[in-house]
Amino acid sequence: MMAAAPGQPAGRRHIVVDGADNVATLLDTEEGLALLAGGAPCAAGIPFGHKVALRPIGAGEAVIKYGVTIGRAIRPIAAGEHVHVHNCS
């Protein structure tokens, strides 16, 4: 689990389980924050438990969570963007 370190800007708490993951799962309800803990971008408004792209994901590329492919991007997904049924199948 990631939380902001002392001296870093506040950001969304999240979890990344595997080094291959290209999405993180959000662990808080701070939907107004536009950063992940650690400073990476995170779109505002993403609900608790949903996924955020850790890096750009190309159309057709695997979406990887917990080290497992959970779907494919149906269009390009920017770093920090909400990853859900509207852009992942």
C-alpha positions, 0 to 999 in steps of 0.5 A, spaced: 500 500 500 502 506 498 501 513 502 504 519 502 511 520 505 513 525 509 515 531 505 511 529 499 504 532 497 498 528 499 496 523 494 491 517 493 492 511 497 493 505 492 496 498 491 500 495 486 502 488 487 506 486 482 512 489 478 508 488 471 502 492 473 500 497 469 494 499 473 493 501 481 487 500 485 485 506 489 484 505 497 481 511 499 475 516 497 479 522 496 476 523 489 478 530 489 486 529 489 489 529 482 495 525 484 497 518 487 501 518 493 508 518 491 506 524 486 504 520 479 498 523 476 491 521 478 484 523 475 480 526 479 473 523 481 475 516 480 471 512 486 474 507 491 476 500 489 477 502 481 483 502 477 488 508 475 493 507 469 500 508 472 503 509 465 500 510 458 497 504 455 496 503 448 490 500 444 490 493 444 495 492 450 494 488 456 491 491 462 495 488 468 493 488 475 496 483 481 500 481 475 495 478 471 492 480 465 485 482 466 483 485 459 485 489 454 485 497 452 480 498 447 483 505 446 489 509 448 489 510 456 493 516 459 497 515 465 493 517 471 486 515 467 481 511 470 481 504 467 474 501 467 469 498 462 469 505 458 476 503 456 478 496 457 474 490 455 
